[in-house]
Amino acid sequence: MWYNQDMAEKDTVTPASKILTNPDGSGVNRAYIDIMLQDDTPVLCVNRGTQKKRLMPFKVMYGNNTNFWEKGGDWEYYFMGEDLAKVKEKAVTKTGAWDSIPVKKKPWEKEEHSSPQGFGDDYTAIAALSAAEKIQYLNNNKQKLNTLLAQKNKDKEVVTEALVDTTRDAAIINHAVLEEAMRMGDDEAKKTTQDLVDTTHEMIKSSTQLFSEDVFNNELMNTLVQKSNGTIVQHMTRVYLNGIAFLSYYNNLVSSSSAINKIRVSFNTKYRNYYRTLLSHMPIEDVILERIFYGGMRAITPDLFFNWAVGFLIHDIGKASAVQYHEGEAAYDRSIVIEHVKQGYTSIMNKTNYPREASLITGYHHEYYGDPEGYGYFRAYLESYRKANPNVKQDYCISYELAPILDFHALAYFPAKVLEIIDVYDSVTDPHRVYRKALTPEQAITMMREEFIDKRLKVDPILFDIFAAFIKEKHK
């Protein structure tokens, strides 16, 4: 049970540095750390300037930085008396003394391959592989998926395990390789990462084909939840799998039903007022469905599907800190949040030959239709374009292709608008949320409609309604 702030203020506190660091500087108190990780002991975080107090789980703080209590900055860290007494009691029972045990690195742990914050324990071992071994790792995973594809009678549990594990590994390997590539010149980096690009693309083709056989179901969702540990790489895994599942659902919907006609019939009463705010320069009678989707609503071609899937997989590739987007103040730093978009966009654009669609998805997936809470490269480019061309207006809302985005004829890129929705949904339903209880699918859809559409238009209302139908179908 978590304590509230009033209880924290009444309790005696001890600085974390006095408890977790040996007085002689020989190491850290490994016995205490192990117990605190197991018990998820609360850490009292006090802002030096504002004196605001936040309680954070030790597991989260330690996962972000294994020496968080030693760093400077705006925060001080304490343990409360009652919690510390429990830790000491367990330490005595376990070891017979309150000894401090120095940390010993595993033989394969190297400083240059230490795990980035939020990328999990598997990162260090995978990052330590040679370039050729990383590619072979991806190839082995691709072969695993292809073997499953060839089977007539597939075990859904085996398929879902394989999808989750291979996606997670691909996200880790991509981050590790791009982290190294950022220290190279652009031409050298593109040569170095070419095998990564080719192998990841082939693996994604295999995984998307498994989805085409309708394996996305409650088994996969349960596997995702069971394997989720709150790390960034698990978020990337869930977003990728949810993303390609939604694109498959969307294609089936617009290809085999009268869904588009139904949207067109209800457009004036249900959607026009939302889009009128985005296309305010146009006469209201011209705000029609064909103005929302450049070229009209249609199914996604296989080439676009695969390129977008790459973008979904690596959308947070620039993130190097465990930022909890929709949580409390102690975990939210807007500058860090914005930086991950910039780093991801530039690393993919400049250091790889990934399709440009993937880089734009990475850089544009928090635009929120220009809302002040959004951020990303597109709004900066659009602002500069409008200054140079003050009489030019955007006459469309969403484009499937790159050209209308790059030429500023449309306000948003289709896969980025899809990813905005999935990204928020995953954040608020993540079973490992720190500050608040995870929302149920139904609660998440209700909250998002109120906060991201009705109060302030951030996500696309038509795509959101299709996503809501997708979630309802998936969880029925």
HELIX and SHEET records of a PDB file:
HELIX    1   1 GLN A    5  LYS A   10  1                                   6    
HELIX    2   2 ALA A   16  LEU A   20  1                                   5    
HELIX    3   3 ARG A   30  ASP A   39  1                                  10    
HELIX    4   4 PHE A   58  ASN A   64  1                                   7    
HELIX    5   5 PHE A   68  GLU A   70  5                                   3    
HELIX    6   6 GLY A   81  THR A   95  1                                  15    
HELIX    7   7 GLU A  111  HIS A  113  5                                   3    
HELIX    8   8 ASP A  122  ALA A  127  1                                   6    
HELIX    9   9 ALA A  131  ALA A  150  1                                  20    
HELIX   10  10 LYS A  156  ALA A  181  1                                  26    
HELIX   11  11 ASP A  186  SER A  212  1                                  27    
HELIX   12  12 ASN A  218  LYS A  227  1                                  10    
HELIX   13  13 ILE A  232  SER A  256  1                                  25    
HELIX   14  14 ALA A  259  LYS A  270  1                                  12    
HELIX   15  15 ARG A  272  LEU A  278  1                                   7    
HELIX   16  16 ILE A  284  ASP A  286  5                                   3    
HELIX   17  17 LEU A  289  ILE A  292  1                                   4    
HELIX   18  18 PRO A  302  LEU A  313  1                                  12    
HELIX   19  19 GLU A  329  ALA A  331  5                                   3    
HELIX   20  20 ARG A  334  LYS A  351  1                                  18    
HELIX   21  21 ARG A  356  TYR A  364  1                                   9    
HELIX   22  22 TYR A  368  GLY A  370  5                                   3    
HELIX   23  23 TYR A  377  ALA A  388  1                                  12    
HELIX   24  24 ALA A  403  LEU A  406  1                                   4    
HELIX   25  25 PHE A  414  THR A  429  1                                  16    
HELIX   26  26 PRO A  441  ARG A  449  1                                   9    
HELIX   27  27 GLU A  450  ASP A  454  3                                   5    
HELIX   28  28 PRO A  461  HIS A  475  1                                  15    
SHEET    1   A 4 VAL A  13  PRO A  15  0                                        
SHEET    2   A 4 TRP A  75  MET A  80 -1                                        
SHEET    3   A 4 PRO A  42  ASN A  47 -1                                        
SHEET    4   A 4 LYS A  53  PRO A  57 -1                                        
SHEET    1   B 2 TYR A 396  SER A 399  0                                        
SHEET    2   B 2 ALA A 410  TYR A 413  1                                        
END                                                                             
